[in-house]
């Protein structure tokens, strides 16, 4: 293979026809060219050979011919009015969206542009066959077009509401990493029983409208497991480590009381180690204990009604659950990295995998049963939230991708770009760029399937979510692909069919009556936020980042904030509000060698930033009961003032980072660290670093005072 030279016109045209960018703009006044190496690698991952000028020329001619001859694109989107207005008639209303964003949406115009005399056959999602365009229900339908010259084509027609559901009124809620929320009943880390309790308390006592948690996706099996909830084995199925074992109905009927007693004693020791002895959360130890307990519970036969419910779950989840459970069983036998399994087991559709599934049927059923139990407790948590009066309920988090060795990457290999990793290009905040180690989806394979994996993923999550937060929502439009073995600087953007992705999001969210929040922090392509807002996807606004960047750079007054957003003071990746106000986050980063400037310069810049915000809070009359300095009382008043400010904005949803309610100093995750900092393993703690249980949180005068600000101000 000849090493690629500079991008020539033919390679650039070929890249454009496949959605591969040849340049990007880290800022409005700067454009950076992608390297030919990155472009050629991205094309290769899409099945396009551009390794030599001759190969690129041949591929370009083939692609141009294909597009000329094509009757229909793989996916067509038809938007219909607003949610709740009923079916639309094909051809009415807007047919395209995006203004150049994502793969250009051809919409119903693609059908209207078919040659005269073309016959259409539409098989609706509801099982009805139509032979002419007309009123269509919401859904994903199959359209077959046959032209007079004999050419034929099939496409997926997505009929979706023009906008997603909006929050039912303004509300505030709590943000928490579930594992960090330990009660005196949880087994060493927060669980779904704790989530239900928190939601019930927050809704009934504090008037909260939602509780947002970290991704609860299934983790990669094995020890030590990756503690990050943003690198899951599967996004489709939840992690049984979150189960409250005692809440499984069959637990009460376990006959071996001696073993149950021993398990509960071990759970108490795990819990006490974290809450009373300062130990970190040990997810692996928690899962080992719960797995042993659940193996015991499984020996209890299901009653007839429960057995019927389990059978329904298996039938409803079908092949996807069978694949997930099979991967789990194979991982127990061969290790968690499927790339290292015997060659015949690396293909999920191989005869060898079918034989292994039969041989391991007991383990496959065990992991299927775990998915059913977890799904039931997730549903119960949402039910508890609604019964407590929460208009939204539980806000679940969708990670941007999956672990390359996990279940989804194995079962859905054809949909992932081999040899590529998603990440981010260099920018003002990270000069080296980022490689997240997550294989990206192939947009061409997604489109050809009608985005089936994405559609099934959304439907599964919305089953128990009052709202869904989408991490790095810009990934619906494009992702930065980094060739394996190359630094993030040697990547390039690859576009997705944003119109189709948004249409499916609107379709499934509307069916579930769920709100969608997009995490759109950082560098965002022009027009993306506007497109998301037009479709009803809320954004994310974090106080410390909201400045008049196009003007004087000062803190943005509350009246100038956007309304369609979740407004917060911080997130799991940022310092707590107390650490931000006191400057302690700078000292922490200095101890870990993460500062890019000398310590004194960083301190001065941080102090000036904080002083500007406190000055604005004072001028607005929001900073009450302070007398200067940083005594605990003053710090508490400043945190309350920050949240009074958030209430002054028009934001539809206001989020309170739960650890802020007790003065926690420690971030849950410190980007740029691995083993230097205990990311994803810290319990909620008070200002002195002492762990605080759920019971202590709900009785905390400091938390009550903060939530009173939110409840009264709302």
Beta strands, then each sheet from edge to edge (+ up, - down):
strand 1: 23-27
strand 2: 30-33
strand 3: 75-80
strand 4: 88-89
strand 5: 119-123
strand 6: 129-130
strand 7: 135-136
strand 8: 139-146
strand 9: 152-161
strand 10: 171-175
strand 11: 210-212
strand 12: 217-218
strand 13: 234-238
strand 14: 393-398
strand 15: 420-424
strand 16: 434-438
strand 17: 467-470
strand 18: 478-483
strand 19: 491-495
strand 20: 515-518
strand 21: 539-542
strand 22: 565-568
strand 23: 653-657
sheet 1: 1+ 2-
sheet 2: 3+ 9+ 8- 5+ 6-
sheet 3: 4+ 7-
sheet 4: 20+ 17+ 14+ 11+ 10+ 23+ 22+ 21+
sheet 5: 12+ 13-
sheet 6: 16+ 15- 18+ 19-
end
